[in-house]
Amino acid sequence: MKTLIHFTAGLYLLVLLSCTPPENTANNSTTNPETPTDPVPGPTVGTLNYLALGDSYTIGQSVCTSCRFPAQLKDSLKVVTNKNIELNIIATTGWTTTDLKNSINNQAVANNYDLVTLLIGVNNQYQNKPFTLYKKEFPELVDKAIALAKGDKKNVIVVSIPDYAYTPYGQNSSSPSSISVEIDEYNNFAKNYCGQNAIVFVDITPVTRNGLSNPALVADDGLHPSELAYTQFVSLILPKTIAVLKS
């Protein structure tokens, strides 16, 4: 897809400030995954089709459905492209790389998406899965994302894992500093892999590391990002997305 997108700084600022306020906030336990998503419908002709892959950080645990980052990104893209954006999500709270991979394999997911984002791995770390599992399955998931994005790696954006050590929940753990060290290990692997394979990588982790100094960045559950945090994610992801859609 080769689409010329006109984008101005004033319009960009307007998008970032026009987020929908929270409505029906989810109250699911962080230890109990949500009901798996319904089968993903195919892309819609005449629109820009966006597929978001991930876990609780993609599904937007404890924020409204219009507050999670894929929904905010969709709304922003609709404004800057003046096109309809069709958003589909494959994500569930608690999913590891294995869970996400299996879900994609078990669904008839279309392979002509204009944009695919991938944010996965925190539950590998949280559930003490071997890091070697992530090193094996993350590249496999990137390959799946590429296949779903018309086979074009330029249409794929990998988003870094938030650092939940900077939340009340993380601070109550036995070693918050160890969480950060391990999250860095995961993110560094993903960043290096993306760099070596010319895949866009967006580092949103620093946003989440302001969660203690700015509690407004943490959702009411004391663990997940808030609507404001997701807005800041989008401020970093949107320019990269526009570049992807222009390419």
HELIX and SHEET records of a PDB file:
HELIX    1   1 ALA A    9  LEU A   16  1                                   8    
HELIX    2   2 SER A   56  ILE A   59  1                                   4    
HELIX    3   3 PHE A   69  THR A   81  1                                  13    
HELIX    4   4 THR A   97  ASN A  105  1                                   9    
HELIX    5   5 VAL A  122  TYR A  126  1                                   5    
HELIX    6   6 PHE A  131  LEU A  148  1                                  18    
HELIX    7   7 LYS A  153  ASN A  155  5                                   3    
HELIX    8   8 TYR A  164  TYR A  166  5                                   3    
HELIX    9   9 PRO A  168  GLN A  171  1                                   4    
HELIX   10  10 PRO A  176  GLN A  196  1                                  21    
HELIX   11  11 THR A  205  THR A  208  1                                   4    
HELIX   12  12 PRO A  215  LEU A  217  5                                   3    
HELIX   13  13 GLU A  227  LYS A  246  1                                  20    
SHEET    1   A 5 ILE A  85  ALA A  91  0                                        
SHEET    2   A 5 LEU A  48  GLY A  54  1                                        
SHEET    3   A 5 LEU A 115  LEU A 119  1                                        
SHEET    4   A 5 VAL A 156  VAL A 159  1                                        
SHEET    5   A 5 VAL A 200  VAL A 202  1                                        
END                                                                             
